[in-house]
Amino acid sequence: MNAMTAIDPADWADEFPVREQLVYLNHAGICPIPARTARAIAEQAADYRDFGSVHYRRWTEIAARGRARLAELLGASAAEVAFVRSTTAGLLIVAESIPWREGDNIVVADIEFPANVYPWLNQERRGVHTRFVPARDRFPTVDDYAAACDAHTRVIAASWVQFATGQRTDLAGLAQLARDVGAYLAVDGIQGLGALRMDVAPLGIDFLSADGHKWLLSVEGCGVLYVSARVLGDLKGFWRGWMSVPDSGDYLGYGQPPRDDARRFEEGAPNMLGAAALDASVGLLLEAGPAAVEERVLALTAHVAEGARRLGCEITSPPGERQRSAIICFRHPRVSSDEIVAHLATEGIAAASRLGSVRFSPHFYNTEEELDRALAAVTECL
Ligand SMILES: Cc1ncc(COP(=O)(O)O)c(C=O)c1O
């Protein structure tokens, strides 16, 4: 049993053979996939190889189970979940589908990862302006967003967790603000989903998009778009494709309306391998338990913060308990973060450098010993 949390990483060692090669602290970049996920992909690839589409029904069942598991992780219903090819793709669906009025605006912080910026900037062509919340070098608050909103604000768009600071956004506060000003809340969820607990409905989130390749422990190219049933009907301009309709097997029945659930946004042939990978990985996360996973990643990032402080580093992630996440960033007053991360790589430690800080992003299966090894390697640079 691990001293700190309910999860014992030893119980999960077989699922994460990456630990035999590396200390992997870059889940906020691209994650290693669990053994069961690699098997699920390999089994389906073998099926494609040996049988073509003969077992297609089985693949659709796996994808359906994956959708149900994603819904469980989100606290949503399966009818509110669409598979998408990236976080960006999900946000593009939302941004392109809102029936905008000329003069509407979108409010977004100026420290967002660009996946949550371009879909909104694209709306300039419709006379819809993106207003940036000035947040450089700071941790934006709900009040900062409020100051940028007015009666024409149609969307508040925010990352659940900021990629370069690890700040966890007060989504309940932003949802309340969105309700107050009559706007939608759109969330880029990729830096939180799979690491932190989510419950979309009580939070009042309208849209959330996340690809699979970070905390969800899956692969690039298949993620999830949540659209609240409350607002599904508001989205009008999406691409209706042949698979968006209730009876996609009625090939010549062109007059069909879109499906009445979020699958209306899945316009054509699905990414079956990606869906199988998500099914396996989300199954693993549910087995580990979202509350236990959250408790563990927060304990691990607290451990890093403590160690990095002892080395004379400044913690550049927010200190407040409610703003912490599975990402922890720090910098040394003299040694550049790029240099530190490059040295860590030579020691078999995967981390990242973002906006001048070293970024560690451990997942629940990482151990305190691994973190201490990484911190010891940081010391070698100082
Ligand atoms: C906050 C955030 N959003 C989105 C992405 C990726 O977007 P996409 O899934 O569209 O590649 C990243 C990281 O790559 C990110 O950190």
The ligand as an SDF file (V2000), in Angstrom:
LIG
                    3D

 16 16  0  0  0  0  0  0  0  0999 V2000
   -4.9730   22.9880  -23.4490 C   0  0  0  0  0  0  0  0  0  0  0  0
   -4.7200   22.1780  -24.6890 C   0  0  0  0  0  0  0  0  0  0  0  0
   -5.6830   22.0690  -25.6250 N   0  0  0  0  0  0  0  0  0  0  0  0
   -5.5330   21.3230  -26.7240 C   0  0  0  0  0  0  0  0  0  0  0  0
   -4.3670   20.6470  -26.9720 C   0  0  0  0  0  0  0  0  0  0  0  0
   -4.2420   19.7920  -28.1880 C   0  0  0  0  0  0  0  0  0  0  0  0
   -5.2820   20.0190  -29.0910 O   0  0  0  0  0  0  0  0  0  0  0  0
   -5.6500   18.9260  -30.1990 P   0  0  0  0  0  0  0  0  0  0  0  0
   -6.2390   17.7510  -29.4800 O   0  0  0  0  0  0  0  0  0  0  0  0
   -6.6030   19.6180  -31.0730 O   0  0  0  0  0  0  0  0  0  0  0  0
   -4.3800   18.5880  -30.9070 O   0  0  0  0  0  0  0  0  0  0  0  0
   -3.3050   20.7590  -26.0380 C   0  0  0  0  0  0  0  0  0  0  0  0
   -1.9930   20.0980  -26.1960 C   0  0  0  0  0  0  0  0  0  0  0  0
   -1.4900   19.6770  -27.1340 O   0  0  0  0  0  0  0  0  0  0  0  0
   -3.5050   21.5280  -24.8720 C   0  0  0  0  0  0  0  0  0  0  0  0
   -2.5490   21.6370  -23.9530 O   0  0  0  0  0  0  0  0  0  0  0  0
  1  2  1  0
  2  3  1  0
  2 15  2  0
  3  4  2  0
  4  5  1  0
  5  6  1  0
  5 12  2  0
  6  7  1  0
  7  8  1  0
  8  9  2  0
  8 10  1  0
  8 11  1  0
 12 13  1  0
 12 15  1  0
 13 14  2  0
 15 16  1  0
M  END
$$$$
